[in-house]
Amino acid sequence: MATEHPFAQFVRILGRGPTRSRPMTFDESESAMSMIMAGDVEPEQLGAFLMLLRVNTETAEEIAGFVKAVQKSLDRPTDYANVDVDWSSYAGKKRQLPYFILSALALVQSGVSILMHGAEQHTDGRMYTGDILKELGIEPVKSLADASNNVKETGFAYITLEDLNPKLHEIIGLKTLFGLRSPVHTLGRMINPFNAPYSIQGIFHPNYMPVHQGAAQLLEQPHMAVFRGEGGEVEVRPNKPFEMCSVHGGELHSDKWTRMLPEMRTAIDTEMDPKQLIEIWQSENDLSSYAQTAIIGTMAVILKLMDHSIDQDDAMSNATQIWQQRNRQEMSHSTTN
């Protein structure tokens, strides 16, 4: 008589039908993802598991358990760098240039250390962070050890999911087979490899905000914020109001941000020329422009995350000062570290 595969129990939990299936608990989710990370799951099981999660919509408990398992599987140095902000970049841009990259680099110049990580090349027609950073003279790192060294030396590092966790990169790549996103698009944003006290996530679908918020609370993340960003990235749409959901010391918060520019239709950038980012960095300040308002607004979100006591006006004022004081001649190696 055939012996049931150990992973079958998790597929069964999710797929027993409308009256008997249920979400997995935190512990069940951690166990399931641990098996996936170890390669102890058959391809057919993985496909069924991912699509059942997609149909059911993953819960905060499931995402938190997945993240916990992935964190345990990471190959990171024991003396890794102290990072202020863990910044996820998993969507890619297709309508606007990734202005958020300039936000991150300006914050680094002000003394905020940042580890950025993201998935790349999973969707056609999108511009990904690693490629843009190369255009700006900043090479992505290939390991968490290198990421740690870069943060210690310059205050910034970017690592792709392919180098951060090859198994998750492989799973995200299955989107071309399924035609659907998988839970990796959610859990990847929350990995926080160096346990930074502040974690920021941008998403496209606002109904996922409570999932991110609840998972961060379960994972006892000290400070986390999530909002609907431009294209699903951590980038403010300055002509739109938005909600910022966060966790601070285990407590859930929600802040309403008013638009920073008059309401208007955002023109699609048909050129998407990365050289424009260099021009924006080096140019005179135009605080009324869409690009620079997006840059400053995105920095304001980070500053609000790092000091929840300040309001939107204070965060915008502090962010504007950081932007105005940036070193326009330097981009990749300017830091106070």
C-alpha positions in Angstrom: 0.0 0.0 0.0 1.4 3.4 -1.0 2.6 5.7 1.8 1.3 9.2 1.8 3.8 11.9 1.1 4.5 14.1 4.2 3.6 17.3 2.4 0.2 16.0 1.3 -1.3 17.0 4.7 -0.8 20.7 3.8 -2.4 20.4 0.4 -5.3 18.6 2.1 -5.8 21.3 4.6 -6.3 23.9 1.9 -8.2 21.8 -0.6 -10.7 19.6 1.1 -13.6 21.6 -0.3 -15.8 24.5 0.7 -17.0 23.1 4.0 -13.8 21.2 5.2 -10.9 23.2 3.9 -9.4 25.9 6.2 -6.4 28.3 6.3 -3.2 26.9 7.8 -2.0 27.9 11.3 1.3 29.7 11.8 3.0 26.5 12.8 1.6 24.5 9.9 2.6 27.3 7.4 6.1 27.4 8.8 6.4 23.6 8.5 5.1 23.6 5.0 7.5 26.3 3.8 10.4 24.6 5.6 9.8 21.5 3.5 9.6 23.7 0.3 12.9 25.4 1.2 14.5 22.0 1.8 13.4 20.7 -1.6 11.3 18.0 0.0 8.2 18.7 -2.1 7.2 17.2 -5.4 6.5 19.7 -8.3 2.9 18.6 -8.5 2.4 19.3 -4.8 4.0 22.7 -5.0 1.8 23.7 -7.9 -1.4 22.6 -6.2 -0.3 24.2 -2.9 0.4 27.6 -4.5 -2.8 27.7 -6.5 -4.9 26.7 -3.6 -3.4 29.5 -1.6 -4.0 31.9 -4.5 -7.7 30.9 -4.7 -8.3 31.0 -0.9 -6.2 34.2 -0.5 -3.4 33.7 2.0 -3.9 34.9 5.6 -1.7 36.8 7.9 -0.9 33.7 9.9 0.1 31.8 6.7 2.4 34.6 5.5 4.0 35.0 8.9 4.7 31.2 9.1 6.1 31.3 5.6 8.4 34.2 6.4 9.6 32.6 9.6 10.7 29.5 7.6 12.4 31.5 4.9 14.3 33.6 7.5 15.6 30.4 9.0 16.8 29.2 5.6 18.8 32.3 4.8 22.6 32.1 4.4 23.6 35.2 6.3 26.8 36.1 8.2 26.6 35.9 12.0 28.0 39.5 12.3 25.7 41.0 9.7 25.3 44.8 9.4 23.0 46.8 11.5 20.4 48.1 9.0 17.9 50.8 9.8 15.4 50.2 7.0 14.5 47.0 5.1 13.1 48.1 1.8 11.3 45.7 -0.5 11.1 46.1 -4.3 9.1 43.3 -5.9 6.9 44.8 -8.5 8.9 46.7 -11.1 7.8 49.9 -12.8 6.1 50.3 -16.2 4.3 53.7 -16.1 6.8 55.9 -14.3 10.5 55.8 -13.6 11.5 54.3 -10.2 11.8 57.6 -8.4 11.9 55.7 -5.1 15.5 54.8 -5.8 16.5 58.4 -5.5 14.5 58.6 -2.3 16.5 55.7 -0.8 19.9 57.2 -1.9 19.0 60.6 -0.5 18.1 59.0 2.8 21.4 57.1 2.8 23.2 60.3 2.4 21.4 61.6 5.5 22.7 58.7 7.5 19.9 56.1 7.2 21.2 52.6 6.3 19.1 50.6 3.9 19.0 47.1 2.6 16.8 46.8 -0.5 15.8 43.5 -2.0 13.5 42.5 -4.8 12.3 40.1 -7.5 13.2 40.8 -11.1 12.3 39.7 -14.6 9.0 37.9 -13.5 6.7 40.1 -15.7 7.4 41.4 -19.2 7.4 45.1 -19.9 8.6 46.2 -16.4 11.7 48.1 -15.4 13.4 46.4 -12.4 15.5 48.0 -9.6 18.7 46.1 -10.2 18.9 47.2 -13.8 18.3 50.8 -12.9 20.9 50.8 -10.1 23.5 49.5 -12.6 22.7 52.5 -14.8 23.4 54.7 -11.7 26.7 53.1 -11.1 25.6 50.9 -8.2 26.1 47.1 -8.6 23.7 44.7 -6.9 25.4 42.3 -4.5 25.4 38.6 -4.9 25.2 37.4 -1.3 24.0 38.5 2.1 27.7 38.6 3.2 28.4 41.1 0.4 25.2 43.0 1.3 26.4 43.3 4.9 29.8 44.6 3.8 28.2 47.1 1.5 25.9 48.4 4.2 28.8 48.8 6.6 30.9 50.6 4.0 28.3 52.8 2.2 25.0 52.5 4.0 23.2 50.8 1.1 23.0 47.4 -0.6 20.6 45.8 -3.1 20.2 42.1 -3.6 17.9 40.3 -5.9 15.6 37.5 -4.7 17.6 35.2 -7.0 20.7 35.7 -4.9 18.8 36.2 -1.6 16.8 32.9 -1.9 17.0 30.9 -5.1 14.1 28.7 -4.2 11.7 31.7 -3.8 13.1 33.1 -7.1 12.2 29.8 -8.8 8.7 29.9 -7.4 8.0 33.4 -8.5 9.1 32.4 -12.0 6.2 29.9 -12.1 4.0 32.9 -12.8 4.6 32.3 -16.5 3.2 28.8 -16.1 0.3 29.6 -13.9 -0.6 33.0 -15.2 -1.1 34.1 -11.6 0.9 35.5 -8.8 1.9 33.4 -5.9 2.2 34.1 -2.1 6.0 34.7 -2.7 5.0 38.2 -4.0 3.7 38.9 -0.5 6.1 36.9 1.7 9.2 38.1 -0.2 8.5 41.7 0.7 8.5 40.7 4.4 11.7 38.6 4.6 13.7 41.4 6.3 17.0 39.4 6.1 19.0 41.6 8.6 16.1 42.1 11.1 16.0 45.8 10.5 13.8 47.6 13.1 12.0 49.4 10.3 10.4 47.6 7.3 8.6 49.3 4.4 6.5 47.6 1.7 4.6 48.9 -1.3 1.8 46.9 -2.8 -0.7 47.3 -5.7 -3.8 45.6 -4.2 -4.9 47.5 -1.1 -6.8 44.4 0.2 -3.4 42.9 1.0 -2.6 45.6 3.5 -4.2 43.9 6.5 -2.3 40.7 5.6 1.0 42.5 5.7 0.1 44.3 8.8 -1.2 41.2 10.6 1.9 39.2 9.6 4.2 41.9 10.8 2.4 41.9 14.2 2.7 38.1 14.5 6.4 38.2 13.6 6.9 40.9 16.3 8.3 43.2 13.7 9.1 46.4 15.8 8.0 48.9 13.1 6.5 48.1 9.7 4.5 50.1 7.2 2.7 49.2 4.0 0.8 51.3 1.5 -0.5 51.2 -2.1 2.5 52.6 -4.0 2.9 53.5 -7.6 3.0 50.3 -9.6 3.2 48.3 -6.4 6.5 49.7 -5.3 7.4 51.8 -2.3 6.7 55.0 -4.1 4.1 57.7 -3.3 1.7 58.8 -5.9 1.8 62.5 -5.0 -1.5 63.4 -6.8 -3.5 60.7 -4.8 -4.4 60.4 -1.2 -3.5 57.1 0.4 -3.7 55.0 3.6 -0.6 53.9 5.3 -1.1 50.9 7.6 1.6 50.2 10.1 2.7 48.3 13.2 4.6 49.9 16.1 5.5 48.0 19.1 2.8 45.4 18.4 0.0 47.9 18.0 -1.8 48.4 14.7 -2.1 51.9 13.2 -3.6 53.5 10.1 -2.7 57.0 8.9 -4.5 58.9 6.1 -2.2 60.9 3.9 -3.6 63.8 1.8 -2.5 64.3 -1.8 0.7 66.3 -2.2 -0.1 67.7 -5.6 -3.4 68.7 -7.1 -5.5 65.8 -8.4 -4.6 65.2 -12.0 -4.2 62.4 -14.5 -0.6 61.1 -14.3 1.0 60.9 -17.8 2.6 57.7 -18.7 6.3 58.0 -19.3 6.7 56.4 -22.7 10.5 56.7 -22.8 11.4 55.5 -19.3 15.0 56.6 -19.8 17.0 55.9 -16.6 19.3 58.8 -17.5 16.5 61.1 -16.4 17.0 59.9 -12.9 20.6 61.2 -13.0 19.4 64.5 -14.4 16.8 64.8 -11.6 19.5 64.1 -9.0 21.9 66.7 -10.4 19.3 69.3 -11.3 18.1 72.4 -9.4 15.2 71.7 -7.1 11.7 71.8 -8.6 9.6 71.0 -5.6 6.4 71.4 -7.6 7.3 68.7 -10.2 5.7 65.2 -10.1 9.0 63.5 -9.9 10.6 65.5 -7.0 7.3 65.4 -5.1 7.2 61.6 -5.5 10.8 61.4 -4.2 10.2 63.7 -1.2 6.8 62.1 -0.4 8.4 58.6 -0.4 11.1 59.8 1.9 8.4 61.3 4.1 6.7 57.9 4.4 10.0 56.4 5.6 10.6 59.2 8.1 7.0 58.8 9.4 7.7 55.1 9.8 10.9 55.9 11.8 9.1 58.4 14.0 5.4 57.7 14.3 4.9 60.8 16.5 5.4 63.3 13.6 2.6 64.2 11.3 2.5 64.4 7.5 3.6 68.0 7.3 6.6 67.5 9.6 7.6 64.4 7.6 7.3 66.3 4.3 9.3 69.2 5.7 12.1 66.9 7.0 12.2 65.0 3.7 12.4 68.2 1.7 15.3 69.3 3.7 17.1 66.0 3.1 16.5 66.3 -0.6 17.7 69.9 -0.8 20.9 69.0 1.1 21.8 66.0 -1.1 25.2 65.9 -2.7 24.3 66.3 -6.3 27.8 65.3 -7.6 27.7 62.0 -5.8 25.1 59.2 -5.9 26.5 55.7 -5.3 29.0 56.3 -2.5 27.9 59.3 -0.5 27.1 58.5 3.1 27.8 59.8 6.5 28.9 56.3 7.7 
